[in-house]
Amino acid sequence: MALSKYRNAWHHLVLEAYSTLGTRKRIEGRVNIVVTRVAPRLLDTDNVIAKAAIDGLRYCGALRDDSPEHISSVNTAQKKGDERVVLVIKPLA
């Protein structure tokens, strides 16, 4: 899959998931983000990449920007299970 199609697919999936929350409110302030990949087979740790999902959060309006001024940290994790990606956005106090 070409990079632009991959990126666009992620943007669409994040927007769809964000829309189901019942609010389209932008998260203000700095945040920490945890991206967990769940799948039947684990990848090498360095192959779990969160860029497209985080860009999707920005494009759907959940985050103002994905710069270091807005995102304090991004952590990735993975576990076995039914295939999905879980994004957890933790506002900093």
Backbone as ProteinMPNN parsed JSONL, in Angstrom:
{"seq_chain_A": "MALSKYRNAWHHLVLEAYSTLGTRKRIEGRVNIVVTRVAPRLLDTDNVIAKAAIDGLRYCGALRDDSPEHISSVNTAQKKGDERVVLVIKPLA", "coords_chain_A": {"N_chain_A": [[0.848, -1.166, 0.0], [0.607, 2.168, -0.866], [2.278, 4.913, 0.715], [0.714, 7.268, 1.11], [-1.91, 6.288, 0.877], [-1.982, 4.538, 3.027], [-1.586, 6.341, 5.17], [-3.879, 7.977, 4.817], [-5.874, 6.064, 5.285], [-5.484, 5.536, 8.013], [-6.067, 8.096, 9.048], [-8.78, 8.264, 8.434], [-9.805, 6.092, 9.93], [-9.203, 6.894, 12.566], [-10.692, 9.267, 12.741], [-13.27, 8.197, 12.434], [-13.464, 6.585, 14.746], [-13.128, 8.542, 16.74], [-15.384, 10.069, 16.309], [-17.39, 8.437, 17.294], [-17.355, 8.836, 19.997], [-19.09, 10.73, 20.861], [-18.474, 13.319, 21.331], [-16.765, 16.044, 19.922], [-14.799, 17.525, 20.934], [-11.852, 19.427, 21.176], [-8.776, 18.473, 22.607], [-7.173, 20.345, 24.901], [-4.041, 21.812, 25.881], [-1.033, 20.162, 27.105], [-0.274, 16.704, 26.449], [0.148, 13.199, 27.23], [0.585, 10.326, 25.265], [-0.469, 7.019, 24.759], [-0.022, 4.32, 22.715], [-1.365, 1.333, 21.924], [-0.864, -1.645, 20.354], [-2.807, -4.333, 19.489], [-2.828, -7.657, 18.66], [-2.914, -10.92, 17.07], [-0.305, -11.82, 16.73], [2.829, -10.82, 17.933], [4.935, -8.036, 17.151], [8.392, -7.145, 16.429], [9.669, -4.973, 18.861], [10.605, -2.455, 17.963], [9.161, -2.088, 15.661], [6.629, -1.189, 16.132], [4.859, 1.47, 15.392], [3.678, 4.749, 15.863], [3.057, 7.033, 14.434], [1.182, 7.524, 12.244], [-1.294, 7.147, 13.498], [-1.267, 9.148, 15.476], [-1.033, 11.431, 13.872], [-3.538, 11.198, 12.728], [-5.152, 11.853, 14.93], [-4.621, 14.535, 15.094], [-5.53, 15.479, 12.584], [-8.271, 14.898, 12.762], [-9.093, 16.682, 14.605], [-8.898, 16.26, 17.317], [-6.52, 16.823, 18.625], [-4.676, 19.843, 18.88], [-2.155, 20.134, 17.736], [0.693, 18.13, 16.773], [3.145, 18.6, 17.805], [6.104, 18.882, 19.951], [5.406, 20.819, 21.826], [2.788, 20.302, 22.38], [2.482, 17.56, 22.728], [3.738, 15.657, 25.201], [4.844, 13.097, 25.628], [5.121, 9.976, 23.855], [4.203, 6.717, 24.059], [4.612, 3.35, 23.142], [3.052, 0.163, 22.992], [2.347, -3.357, 23.031], [0.195, -6.193, 22.779], [-1.083, -9.55, 22.881], [-4.09, -10.538, 21.232], [-7.451, -9.92, 19.978], [-7.36, -8.251, 16.889], [-6.599, -4.832, 16.975], [-6.141, -1.297, 17.591], [-5.345, 0.667, 20.33], [-5.753, 3.856, 21.508], [-4.69, 6.005, 23.978], [-5.15, 9.021, 25.488], [-3.69, 11.159, 27.645], [-4.278, 13.904, 29.43], [-2.049, 16.374, 30.715], [-1.706, 17.632, 33.98]], "CA_chain_A": [[0.0, 0.0, 0.0], [1.38, 3.398, -0.925], [2.296, 5.631, 1.986], [-0.415, 8.197, 1.24], [-3.124, 5.502, 1.121], [-1.846, 4.056, 4.408], [-1.818, 7.494, 6.035], [-5.288, 8.355, 4.696], [-6.676, 5.035, 5.947], [-5.381, 5.801, 9.446], [-6.815, 9.321, 9.358], [-10.199, 7.924, 8.374], [-10.132, 5.225, 11.071], [-9.173, 7.687, 13.802], [-11.856, 10.154, 12.7], [-14.452, 7.368, 12.674], [-13.469, 6.207, 16.161], [-13.318, 9.759, 17.527], [-16.774, 10.488, 16.124], [-18.277, 7.591, 18.095], [-17.279, 9.214, 21.407], [-20.19, 11.623, 21.183], [-17.971, 14.682, 21.451], [-15.662, 16.355, 19.001], [-14.061, 18.564, 21.64], [-10.396, 19.375, 21.062], [-8.061, 18.342, 23.869], [-6.261, 21.477, 25.032], [-2.912, 21.595, 26.774], [-0.098, 19.075, 26.781], [-0.765, 15.36, 26.72], [0.934, 11.989, 26.99], [-0.196, 9.4, 24.449], [-0.064, 5.617, 24.761], [-0.568, 3.597, 21.568], [-1.209, -0.107, 22.145], [-1.23, -2.514, 19.232], [-3.272, -5.648, 19.931], [-2.889, -8.531, 17.484], [-2.598, -12.311, 17.416], [1.143, -12.035, 16.694], [3.585, -9.644, 18.339], [6.005, -7.567, 16.279], [9.568, -6.643, 17.119], [9.281, -3.746, 19.552], [10.904, -1.263, 17.169], [8.256, -2.01, 14.512], [5.352, -0.608, 16.54], [5.001, 2.885, 15.062], [2.445, 5.444, 16.204], [2.948, 8.304, 13.714], [-0.057, 7.686, 11.471], [-2.419, 7.269, 14.433], [-1.193, 10.465, 16.108], [-1.416, 12.385, 12.825], [-4.991, 11.091, 12.614], [-5.736, 12.625, 16.025], [-4.495, 15.955, 14.733], [-6.4, 15.773, 11.439], [-9.693, 14.843, 13.12], [-9.381, 17.795, 15.492], [-8.768, 15.904, 18.731], [-5.342, 17.535, 19.109], [-4.364, 21.059, 18.137], [-0.923, 19.927, 16.982], [1.435, 16.972, 17.261], [4.496, 19.063, 18.114], [6.493, 18.673, 21.346], [4.719, 21.774, 22.693], [1.46, 19.759, 22.685], [2.601, 16.151, 23.136], [4.896, 15.494, 26.072], [5.472, 11.799, 25.366], [4.38, 8.936, 23.143], [4.681, 5.382, 24.409], [3.963, 2.282, 22.389], [3.004, -1.14, 23.65], [1.599, -4.345, 22.263], [-0.179, -7.415, 23.484], [-1.829, -10.488, 22.047], [-5.536, -10.468, 21.34], [-8.135, -9.598, 18.732], [-6.643, -7.145, 16.261], [-7.087, -3.462, 17.131], [-5.184, -0.342, 18.149], [-5.959, 1.444, 21.401], [-5.087, 5.134, 21.756], [-5.05, 6.612, 25.256], [-4.636, 10.376, 25.56], [-3.715, 11.555, 29.05], [-3.939, 15.319, 29.628], [-1.178, 16.68, 31.841], [-2.327, 18.62, 34.881]], "C_chain_A": [[0.899, 1.236, 0.0], [1.242, 4.158, 0.386], [1.092, 6.55, 2.149], [-1.729, 7.452, 1.489], [-3.134, 4.969, 2.549], [-2.178, 5.177, 5.388], [-3.287, 7.902, 6.006], [-6.207, 7.346, 5.371], [-6.65, 5.243, 7.459], [-6.18, 7.037, 9.835], [-8.304, 9.031, 9.392], [-10.61, 7.08, 9.585], [-10.156, 5.997, 12.385], [-10.372, 8.621, 13.853], [-13.134, 9.378, 13.007], [-14.563, 6.993, 14.155], [-13.742, 7.418, 17.041], [-14.763, 10.235, 17.453], [-17.733, 9.678, 16.982], [-18.28, 7.969, 19.574], [-18.394, 10.154, 21.826], [-19.757, 13.056, 21.404], [-16.849, 14.877, 20.449], [-14.818, 17.473, 19.613], [-12.555, 18.35, 21.485], [-9.784, 19.288, 22.459], [-7.024, 19.46, 23.92], [-5.142, 21.13, 26.003], [-2.047, 20.426, 26.32], [-0.672, 17.729, 27.192], [0.362, 14.338, 26.617], [0.027, 11.051, 26.205], [0.407, 8.001, 24.567], [-0.788, 4.939, 23.599], [-0.288, 2.116, 21.797], [-1.727, -0.861, 20.941], [-1.61, -3.87, 19.813], [-3.443, -6.496, 18.676], [-2.538, -9.952, 17.9], [-1.089, -12.585, 17.503], [1.846, -10.736, 17.056], [4.665, -9.32, 17.314], [7.258, -7.319, 17.102], [9.195, -5.279, 17.691], [9.518, -2.502, 18.705], [10.036, -1.131, 15.921], [6.878, -1.459, 14.861], [5.496, 0.91, 16.414], [3.655, 3.576, 15.232], [2.174, 6.677, 15.352], [1.612, 8.489, 13.004], [-1.267, 7.857, 12.384], [-2.43, 8.649, 15.089], [-1.514, 11.561, 15.098], [-2.929, 12.374, 12.635], [-5.706, 11.865, 13.712], [-5.689, 14.122, 15.731], [-5.467, 16.313, 13.613], [-7.886, 15.727, 11.792], [-10.072, 15.932, 14.11], [-9.264, 17.481, 16.971], [-7.593, 16.633, 19.378], [-5.105, 18.763, 18.254], [-3.155, 20.831, 17.218], [-0.238, 18.681, 17.539], [2.896, 17.324, 17.553], [4.823, 18.786, 19.584], [5.847, 19.668, 22.317], [3.354, 21.245, 23.131], [1.494, 18.303, 23.163], [3.892, 15.984, 23.933], [5.627, 14.18, 25.799], [4.521, 10.902, 24.582], [5.016, 7.609, 23.524], [3.917, 4.371, 23.575], [4.05, 0.992, 23.188], [2.289, -2.096, 22.716], [1.281, -5.533, 23.148], [-0.973, -8.29, 22.534], [-3.317, -10.366, 22.304], [-6.144, -10.218, 19.977], [-7.58, -8.289, 18.187], [-7.352, -5.798, 16.432], [-5.926, -2.591, 17.601], [-5.938, 0.498, 19.167], [-5.112, 2.696, 21.622], [-5.593, 5.695, 23.073], [-4.345, 7.965, 25.311], [-4.8, 10.843, 27.002], [-3.305, 13.022, 29.17], [-3.024, 15.48, 30.841], [-1.807, 17.773, 32.681], [-1.526, 19.899, 34.912]], "O_chain_A": [[1.843, 1.324, 0.785], [0.227, 4.061, 1.075], [0.507, 6.603, 3.23], [-2.576, 7.938, 2.238], [-4.177, 4.951, 3.202], [-2.957, 4.985, 6.322], [-3.88, 8.148, 7.056], [-7.214, 7.729, 5.968], [-7.686, 5.136, 8.116], [-6.892, 7.027, 10.839], [-9.012, 9.502, 10.283], [-11.651, 7.332, 10.192], [-11.032, 5.778, 13.221], [-11.005, 8.755, 14.9], [-13.985, 9.854, 13.758], [-15.643, 7.078, 14.74], [-14.514, 7.324, 17.995], [-15.301, 10.747, 18.435], [-18.79, 10.182, 17.361], [-19.117, 7.478, 20.331], [-18.62, 10.356, 23.019], [-20.597, 13.924, 21.641], [-16.08, 13.956, 20.174], [-14.202, 18.264, 18.899], [-12.053, 17.237, 21.644], [-10.237, 19.965, 23.382], [-6.115, 19.517, 23.092], [-5.294, 20.248, 26.848], [-2.303, 19.796, 25.294], [-1.445, 17.623, 28.144], [1.394, 14.59, 25.995], [-1.176, 10.993, 26.461], [1.622, 7.822, 24.486], [-2.016, 4.981, 23.512], [0.866, 1.692, 21.858], [-2.89, -0.727, 20.56], [-0.83, -4.483, 20.542], [-4.128, -6.091, 17.737], [-1.937, -10.168, 18.953], [-0.65, -13.461, 18.248], [1.497, -9.673, 16.543], [5.236, -10.215, 16.691], [7.2, -7.284, 18.331], [8.472, -4.516, 17.049], [8.702, -1.58, 18.731], [10.165, -0.149, 15.191], [6.045, -1.279, 13.973], [6.166, 1.551, 17.223], [2.622, 3.061, 14.803], [1.139, 7.317, 15.534], [0.977, 9.531, 13.162], [-2.17, 8.633, 12.073], [-3.492, 9.252, 15.241], [-2.201, 12.525, 15.436], [-3.535, 13.421, 12.408], [-6.749, 12.47, 13.464], [-6.604, 14.869, 16.079], [-6.15, 17.335, 13.685], [-8.682, 16.444, 11.185], [-11.25, 16.093, 14.426], [-9.51, 18.354, 17.804], [-7.664, 17.015, 20.546], [-5.309, 18.73, 17.04], [-3.139, 21.281, 16.072], [-0.551, 18.232, 18.641], [3.768, 16.455, 17.547], [3.927, 18.489, 20.374], [5.751, 19.383, 23.511], [2.818, 21.691, 24.146], [0.622, 17.876, 23.919], [4.991, 16.15, 23.405], [6.856, 14.139, 25.744], [3.3, 11.048, 24.638], [6.215, 7.403, 23.336], [2.72, 4.523, 23.334], [4.99, 0.766, 23.949], [1.694, -1.679, 21.722], [1.983, -5.836, 24.113], [-1.472, -7.825, 21.509], [-3.755, -10.126, 23.429], [-5.464, -10.289, 18.953], [-7.358, -7.338, 18.935], [-8.524, -5.641, 16.089], [-4.862, -3.096, 17.962], [-7.037, 0.982, 18.895], [-3.913, 2.611, 21.888], [-6.8, 5.844, 23.262], [-3.122, 8.053, 25.198], [-5.916, 10.912, 27.517], [-2.127, 13.353, 29.03], [-3.2, 14.811, 31.86], [-2.375, 18.727, 32.151], [-1.895, 20.842, 35.613]]}, "name": "protein", "num_of_chains": 1, "seq": "MALSKYRNAWHHLVLEAYSTLGTRKRIEGRVNIVVTRVAPRLLDTDNVIAKAAIDGLRYCGALRDDSPEHISSVNTAQKKGDERVVLVIKPLA"}
